[in-house]
Amino acid sequence: MKAVQFTQYGEPDVLQVREVADPIADPSDVLIGVKATTINRLDLFQRAGSRPVNKLPFTPGLEAAGVVLQDGNGFRAGEHVLTTRALLAKGGGGYASKLAISANDLARIPAGVTFEQAAAAGLAASTAWGSLFDLGNLQAGKRVLIWAGSSGVGTIGIQLAKHAGAWVATTASSDERARTLHELGADLVINHGTQNVGKVLQELGGVNLVIELVGSTLQTSLQASAPNGRIILVGNLGGQLATVDTQIWRLQRTQVIGGGQVHTSVANEEKFLRLIAEKAVKPFIAHTLPVEQAAEAHRQLASNEPQGKIVLTHPYYN
């Protein structure tokens, strides 16, 4: 089979299409032909060597949408499936054209949802769902701040929170991006470059939940929180270090939860895929490229220009 791999750390051009052995499935696995995957920040860190991988050569790709190739473990050949745990698969990650993955890690893709949509939702939606509902316990009528609204987690998280009946605030770096986020359903979009996010939200009474994707903005998230609010630490797009006022933290009784590598369950992943089929939410795709152009996709994501997800498609799985 074909896979996009890197054999050494470096710039995007170290990503190359290579012929590799087909994966050998264990009895508990399902063999799938990959049709779509996406680019995530971790892919860039792994390729550059700042997050070293266990072994080279390495096939990136955190999620994969594709077709079941053989009957087995409750799945039928031809079924459309999604995994957000592709790095656990035999054969590599989603940049590979075939994977052997545990049946327990596969969600069924319903009719009406394309491979590109499923992959674009993928890990971003799993992370958003896990942060908003599993850890954040978001309920209808509550108020949530989702940082980095233009990110993959942000664009799908805004829609999931609105669908649940919440009031949603988010952040953007430009008026153009803010308009798009309003179209996705955000009630309030704050330009973090020109406005004080914490002050704006505190004047509105604060939010019950913050999805903290930036990391270095933790102090602002504390300021934005209502008493007894909750902050879910999901990412550190802005850096790993933050200075916080522990007095505010203490007096507001804010609960700060380290989300770890947030995944919701496969059952919940099938729920958000059904929401896509029902057109209740829509994955926001910035660009779609063939997997052979993975290096270009890495350059695009590193530029911080895309709003939404970059999807890579596989023209083959033989």
N, C-alpha and C positions, 0 to 999 in steps of 0.2 A: 504494500500500500504506500501512499504518499503521505508525508507529514512535513510541516514547517517546523524546523528545529534550529537551535543554535548549539554549536560545538565549542564555542568559547564566549566569554563575556565581551561586551563591547557596544558599539553604536548599532542602530537598527539594521544595518546591512549584514550583520552576522546572522540574521534570520534567512534561512535557505530552505527551498523545497528539496527533500531527500526521499529516496526509496528506502523503506524500512520493512521489517518483518511484520506480518499481520499479528494482531494480538491473539493469544490463546486463552479462551474463556475457561474459568473454573466452573464447576457444576452450579454454583449460585449466581453466575453472571448471565448477562444478556449481551449479545453482540449487536452493535448498532453501526450503521453507516452515517457519518456525520454530514449534515447539510449546512449547518450554520453555527458560528460561535461569535464571540465578541472580544474586544480589547478592553482590558482592565488595567488600572494603575499598577497592580502587582506584576503584570506581565512585563512592564517596562523596568521595574525594579529588579526582577529576576534576570532579565536579559542583560542589564547593565552591570550586574554583580553586586548591587547594594543589598539585595536579598538573595544570597547564594542558594543554589539548588543542591540537592543531594548528590546528583550525578550528571555528568555531561556525556553525550549530547542530551538535550532536554527539549521536550515538546510542551510549549505553554498552552494556556487556554483553560479558564476556570469553569466554563459551562459549555454545553453542546446540545444542539437540537438535531434530531435525525430520525432514521428509519430502522426499526427492528429487522435484522437480516435473517434470523432463524427463530423458530418457535422455542420457547423455553421459559420456565419459572413464571408462568402466568401471562406471558406476553406472546403475541402472535406476530409472525413475519408480516411486515408491511405497516404495523402500527407506528404512529408518530409519537416520539417521546422526547423529553427534556431531562438533562441532569445538570444540576448546579454544583456537582462534585466531580467534575471531569478529571481533576488531577489525581483522584483516587483510582482512576480506571487503568486497566492494562492497555498499553498502546500509547499512553501519554495523555496530554490534555486535548482541548477542543481544536487545536490546530492540526490534529491528526485526522485522517479520513475514515478511520475505523476505531472503535473503542469497545472493550469488553468491560462492562460496568455491573456492579451488584444490582440485582433487581430491586433491592430496597432503596436504591438511590435514583430511581427513574419515576418521573411524573408523566402521565399521559397527556398529550396535546390534543385538545378537542377540535372537532371540525370547525373551520372558519378562522383558525389561527395559523398563520404561516410559520415556517421554520425561522425566518428572520425575526418575526415578532416574538416568538417564544424565546429565542436566544437573547434578544434585546431586553426582554423582561428579566429572564434568567436570574442570575445572582443578584442583580440590582433590586428586583422586586422581592426576592427572598430576604435580602437584607432589610429592605424597607418594611416589609411585613413583620419580620422578627423584631425590629426596633420599635415600630409603632404599636404593635398589638401584643406580641409575646412578652416583651420587656417593658414597653411603655404603657400598656393597658389603656390605650386610647379609646375613649367612649364618645358617642354622639354628644354634641354640645360643648365639648372641651376645646381648648385652644392649644395649637401646636406651632412651634417654630422649627422649620426644616432648613438647616444651613445648606449652602451650595445648591440652590434650586435647579441650576442648569446641569448638574451632574446626573449620571444614570440613576443613582438612588434618589436624588432630588426630584427628577421629573416624574418618576413613577410613584414616589412617596406622596407627592402633592395630590395626585389623583386618588390614591388609596385612602388617604386621610379624608379627602372631601367626600368620597363615596361612603365613608363611615359616618359622615355627619359632623365632622369637626370643622372648626374655623382654622384656616391655615395661613401662616405667615412664612415667607421665605426671603432669601437674599439673592441679589444679582449684582453684576458689575457694570451694567449699562442699561439704558432705557430700552434698547432693542430686546435684550434678553428679558427684561422685566415684562414687556408686552407679551412675549411668548409664555411666560410663567403665569400671567393672568389668564391667558387663553386655556391653559391646562387646569385652571380652577383656583389658583391662589387668591385669597381674599386681600392680602397685603404683600407687596414686594418692596423690600427695603434695599436701596443702593448702599452697599456696605462701604463704598469708597467715599461717599459724600454725606452719609447719614450715620448717626449713632444708633446702632441697632438696639442696644440695651435700653437706651433712653426712650426711643420711640415706643417700644413694647411696654416698658414700665409705665409710661404715661397712659397706656391703654388698659392697664390693670395686670399686665404680665401674662405669661402663658403657663399652662399646666404641664406641658411636655416640650422638651427640646431634643431634636435629633442632631447631635453634635458631630458633624462630618469634617470639621476643620482642625479641631484640637487646640490650636493656639488661641482660639476665641472662647475658651472655657469661662473666663471671667465675664465676658459679655453675655454668655448664656446664663450665668448666675444672675446677672443684673436683669435679664429679660424674664426670669422665672417669677411666677406668682408664689406666694407662701405655700409650702408643702408640694412644690413642683418637683418634677423629675427630669433629669438630664441623662440621655443615653449616649455614651461615648462610643461612636461607631468607627470614625476614621480620623486621620491626622493629615489631611491634605495641606494644611498650613504649617505643619511642623509638630514635633513630639513634645515640646516644652510649652508650658503656660504658667503664668503667675496669677494667683487668685487671692481674693480677699476672703479669708476664712471667717471673718466676722459676718459678712453678708451671708455666706454659706450657712453658718450656724443659726443666725437669727431667722432666716427664711425657712429653715428646716428643709433645705433642698436635698433631694436624694440624687446622688451621682452614681450611675451604674456603668461599669466597664463592660461593653457589649461583647468583647472578644471578636472572633470571626463569626458574625451574626448570620445564621441560617434559620429559616423557619422549617417546618416539617414538610415532607413530600405532600401530605394531605393538604396543607395550606398552599403549597405551590400549585396544586391542581385547582384550588379555589381561585387564585388570581389568574390562572390561565382561562378559567371559565368566565371571569369578568372581562377578559380581553375578547373572548368569543361573543359575549353579549354586548360588546362595544361600550361597556361601562367605564373601562379605562383603556388607554392606548399607549403602548411603548413608543417612546420618542426616539426615532432613529436619525442620527445626524448624517451618516454616510454608510453605504454598503459597497464593499470591495471584495474581489476574489481573494481567497486565502493566500495566493501567491504574492499579493501585494501587502503582506503583513508588515513589512518594513515601513512602507508608506503610512500605513495605519498607525504604527507606533509614533512616527514623526508628527502626525496630525494630533494625536492625543497629547503628546508632549508639548505642543504649541499652546494648549489650553483653549484652542479656538472652537472645537466642536461643542454644540449644545445638544446633549443626548448621547446615545450610544453609537459607536462604530461597530458595524456588523461585518464579519468575514464569511463569505459563502464558499462551500466546497463544490466544485463542478463534478466531482467524482467521489466514489467511495470504493472503487475496485482496485 
